[in-house]
Amino acid sequence: MDIIITLVLSFFEWLCLFLFPIMILGYSFKGSYKAMALIAGMMSIFSLLLHHSPLLIPYIIILQILSALLLVRCFFANKMLEAFVITSIGYGFYIFIQMIIIEFLVRAFSWKYFNFLSDNFNKTSTQLMTIIFLIFTCLLVKQSTYQLNEVRSMIKGPRMNKKHRILISLISVSTVAFICSTAYILLSEDTAYKELSILLVMGIGFITLTFYLFLHIQFQKQQILEAKTLFLDQEKQIIDQIGYLREEENRHFQAVAKLIEREAYELIPDYIKTNQLDASLSKIPIMSSLTSQLDELLHVFLTNKSKLGQFFGVSIKVSISGEGHQETSISLQQIVCISKLMDDCIFMLFQAPDVQEKTIYFHIDVTEESIEYTISSPFYIKEKVHENLKSYDALLHLKHLGASIQSDFQPIHLSIRSPIL
């Protein structure tokens, strides 16, 4: 019976230990809880076997961390660094909370650390309080809108800055060192400096775990600066295109003036009809009905593109499907690449007077693991005529970001499936 209770407690310990980093890093709960439950079950059995072995506690902790790291890598994470971050945050935060609870109980009841940890009732009570606190914390984080999404995107991305990789690795190693130091100090004999050592280790643990928040803030600032640059470029692009349209208008005016000068009045209606100068500029509605369904960055981007398309008489029709799209954050790099694709489509449709339906269809399909963008239009791209398009570079960049692409230019139909980072 004692073994069953120990296994159940251990299972919930490991489950909470893994769910906290999953929640705080902004992973999808639906897509991760099964893997976390499986890993927690395996780790609870392995931990029970280790505690019945003659190994010392520090060695048991090291083996637990290594085993958890490998299991997270096999069943959940795509990269070893991602698994290392999840394991170190989960284990580190669990130990940190447990230290606070132990410190509170020891001081409240004037117990000695070694005697407190030797009592089975005290250990079980501490485990239960830690589990309850972590469950409450996970629920709170899940309901909030503040997660470390930038850190998750960085560690999941196909390419990471070397400086960031080294920094994140050092933070994770420091967290593991904090875990081992905590176990060593708590289980050592009571000395005059033990309380000071515990407080020092707790302070170091807090600072180490706070570094992830610092990284998130830095990545967020970088994202904001890049987003501002992107949208300033888009506004500049709109201004430039207005200038281009005015030049076109002046050119048509000069052509009509020459026809009048030569008294070729009968050619003027044909010229106007050929160049569609009599076509009224229809007002293209902005996607107000989809505002609540789109990521804020993507919504602003599509709004700007709709305005740009309106200047050129091109309609952009947006649709969205799938579950969880309100929780999904779109990568800025993906936005930049899609912006280039949309620009090329808009300008090609504008410069093709023989195309009757000047419409771009933009569909977004969101799943738990990926986002699929579909861009289509009844327009045929000719390699010899349209050889200097930005779309080719954009598609290559998307491939480097881990996207799978199916492209057809006769007519335009681009399907881009990008993993959710």
N, C-alpha and C positions, 0 to 999 in steps of 0.2 A: 504493500500500500504506500509506504514511504517513497519507493522508487517511482510509482505512478505520479504522486504529488510533485516530486522533484522534476520529473519529465514535463509535466504540464506547466509548472512555473518556469522551467527553463525554456520551453517553447514560446511562451508569451514574452519572456525576456528578449529572446532573439528576434521575435517578430516585431516588437516595439523598437528594438535596436536598429533594425533595417528599415522599418517604416518611417522613422523620423527623418533620415537623410533623403528618402524618396519624396516625402512631403515638402521638406524645406528647399530641396533643389527643383521642385516644380514638375516632377514626373507625373504621368497619368496614373491615378490610383487603380483604375480598371485594368490597365495594362501591366501592372506590376505586383498586385497583391498575391496572385497565385504563385508566382516565382518566389516571392518573399516568404510565403507560408511553407513552400517546399524546402527552401534553404534553412528556415528556422527549425523545421522538423529534423532535418539531417544534422544540424549543428547541436540541437538539444541532446540527441542520442550520442553524438561524438563527444560532447562535453561531459556527459555522464560517465562515459568510459574513461576519459582522461582523469576525472576526479577520483576514480577508483584505482588509478594507476599510482605507482610510487613516485611519479614526477613531482617536482616542486612547483608551487603556484606560478612563479614567473615564467617557467618553461611551458606550463599549461596555457597561460595567456598568449604566449608567442605562437604556440601551435594553433590555438583558437583563431587568432588573427589571420594567420596564413591560410588556414582551412576556409574561413569565411571569405577571404579575398579570392581564393580559387573558385569557390562555389558561386559567388556573385559574378565573377568573370564568365563562368560556364553557362549560367542560367539566366543572366540578366544583362550585364554590361557588355558593350561591344569592344571596349578597350581596357587594357590593364590599369591605366591611370584612372579611368572612370570608376573601376571596381575598387581601387585603392582609396579614392576620395570617399565613396559611399561607405566603405568599411570603417575608415578612420573617423569620419564624422559620427557615424552611428555608435561605434564602440566608445569613442572619446566623450560624446555627449552623455551616454549612459553612465559611464564611470564618473563623470563630473557631477551629474545629478545625484548619484548614489553617495558620493563623497559629501555633498551638502547635507543629505539626509542623515548620514552617519555622524557627521560633525554636530548637527543639531541635537540628535538623540544622546550622544556622549556627553555633551555639555549640559543638556537639560537634566539628565539623571546621574551626572557625575560618575560615569563609568570609565573604565580604562579601555583603550582601543582594542587591545589584544583579547581581553576578556569578553568584550562586546561581540567581536567577530567569531569567537569560539562557541558562542551560544547559538544553537540551531533556531530557536524561536526568534531571536533578534535578527538572524540572517534572513529568515523567511519573511519577517515583517518588513525588513528593509527592501527585499525584492518586490513585495506586493506594493509598497508605497512608490517605488521607482516605476513599476509597470503602470500603476494608475496615473502617475504624473505624466509619463510619456504618452499614454493613450490620450489624455486630456490635451497635451501639447500638440499631438498629431492632428486631432480634431480641430483645434484652434487654427493651426497653420493651414489646414485644408480649406477651412471656411474663409480665411483671409485671402487677400489678393496680392500679398507680398511674399514672394518666394525668390530664391537665388537663381532666377532663370538664366542670367548671363553666365554664371559659373557653370551651370549645366550645359548650355550651348557650347561653351569653350571646351569642356572636357569631352563632349560627345562629337565635336566637329572633326572632319577628316584632316584638317591641318591646324596646328597650334603653334603659336609663337614660341620659340625656344626659351625665351626669358620667362614666359608664363608657365611653360611646362616644368622648368626647374623650380620656380617659386611654389607651384602647387605641390610638387613632389616633396619639397622641403617641409611644407606645412603638414602634409600627411605623415611624413616620417616623425616630425616633432610631436604630432598627436599620439603616435604609437609609443614614443618615448615617454610621454606624459602618462599613458595607460600603465606601462611597466613600472614607472617610478611610483605611481599611486599604490599599486599592489605591493611593491617592496616596502614602502614606508608604513603602510597600514598593518602589515603582517610582521614587521620587525618589533623587537622588544621596546617597551616604553622607556624613553630617555628624556632628559631635560629639554632637548631641542625637537622632540617629536611633533608637538603642536605647531611650532614655528615651521617645521618642514612641511607639514600637511597644508598649512595656509599658503606657503610658498608654491607648492605644487599646484594647488587649486588656482592660484593667481596665474601661473604659467599656462595651465590648461584653459582658463578663460581667455587669455590673450591669444593663444594658438587657435582656438575655435573662432574667435572674433576676426581673425585674418581672412576667413572665407567671406564674411560680411564686407570687409574692406575691399577685397577683390571684386565682389559683386558691384559695389559702388563705383569703383574705377572703370569696370567694363561698361556699366550703365552710362557713365559720363561720356565714354568714348562712343557708345552707340548714339547718344543724343547729339553729339557733335557731328557724327557722320550723317545722321538723319537730317539735321539742319542744312548741311552741305548739299545733300541730295535734293531737298525741296527748294533750296535757293537756286540750284542749277535748273530745276524744272521751271521755276518762275522766270529765270533768265531765258530759258529755252522758249517759253511762251512769248516773251517780249520779242525775241529774235524772229520768231515765226510771224508775229504780227507785222514786223518790218518787211519780211519776205512777201507777205500777202499784199502789203501796200505797194511794193515794187511790181508785183503781178498786176495789181489794179492799174497802176500807172502805165504799164506796158500795153495792157488791153485798151486803155484810153488813147494812147498814142496810135495804136493800130486802127482804131475806129476813126480817129481824127484824120489819118492819112487816106482812109477810104472816102471820107467826106471831101477831103481836099481834091481827090481825083474824081469826085462825083460818081463813085461806084456805089450808089445808094442800095442797089439791089443785093450787093454782097454783104451788107451789114447784118441783116437778119440771119444769114447763114453763119457768119462769124460768131454772132452771139449764141446761136444754138449749138454750134460745134464746141465752143468753149464753156457751154453751160453758164453763161453770164446772167441768164434770166431765171436761174434756179433760186428759189427763196431759201434762206438759211433757216432751217427748222430748229426750234429750240429742243435740245436734247436734255431730257430730265436726268438729274443727278440721282444716284442710287439711294434715295432716302429710306426706301423700304428695307434696304439691306444694312443700314447703319448699325443696328444692334447685333447683326450676325457676323460682322467682319472685325478682324483685328484693327485697332485704331490706325496703325501705320499703313496697313493695306487700304483702308477706307480713304484716308487722305490721299494716298497715291492714286487710287482709281478716280477719285473726284477730280484731281488735277489733270489726269489723262482724258477724262470726259470733257473737261473745258478745252483742252488742246484739240481734241477731236472735233469739237463744235466749231472751232475756228476754220477747220478744213472740211467741214461738212461730212464728217465720219462719225457714225453712231457706235457707241460701245455698250453692249448688252452684257450685264453681269448676272451670274447665277451661282448659287452655292448649295452644296449638299453634304451629307455626312453628319456624324455625331461629334460633339465636343469641339465644334468650331469656335464657340465663344471663349473657350479656355486656351485655344492654341495661339501661340505667338509666332508671327512670321519673321523670318530672318531678314535683316536689312540687306545683306548681300544678295539674297534671292530677289528682293524688291528692285535692286539696282539692275540685275540681269533682265528681269521681266520688263523693266522700264525701257531698256534698249530694244527688246522685241516689239513692244507696243509702238514705240516711236517709228520703227521701220514700217510696220503695218499701216500706221496712220498716213505717213508721207507717201507710201506707194499707192494707197487707195486714192489719195488726193491727186496724184499725178497721172491717174488712169481715168481719163474722161469717158472711156467706153464701158467702164464698169457701172452697172445700174445700181446694184445693192452695195453701198459703201458702209458696211457694217462689220464690226469685230465682235466675235462672241468670246467672252472670257468666263470660263467655268472653274469653280474651285470645289474639289472633293476632299474632305478631311476625314481621315481615319485615325485610329489610335497611334499608328506608327509612322504615317506619312501624310503629306499634302500633295495632291495632284492638281496641277494647273493645266487647263486645256485652252489654247488660243487657236481660233479658227476664223476663216474668212473666205468668201468665194472669189479669191484672187490668185492668179497663177504667177509665181516668181520665175523669171527667166534668168539663168546664170549669167549670160553675156550682158544683159541689160542691167541687172541688179547684182553686180559683183562686189560692190563696195559697202555692203550692208554691215551694220554693227551686230546684227543677229548672230552671225557665225561665231564671233568672239564671245558673245553672251552665252551661247549654248555650250561652248567649250568650258567657260568659267563655271557654269552650273554642273557640268560633269565633274570638274575638280572638287566641287562642294559635295559630291556624293549622289547627285541626282541621276536617275535613269531617264533617257529621253527617246521618244519616238517622234520623228519629224517627217512631214510630207509637205512639199511646197507646190503641189499640183492638184488641187489648190492648197492654200495654207491650212495646215492642221498640225499643231505642236502639242504633244502630251509630255509634261514634265512632272515626274514623280520625285519629290524630295523628302528625305527622312526628316522627321521632327527632331530637332536638336534640343 
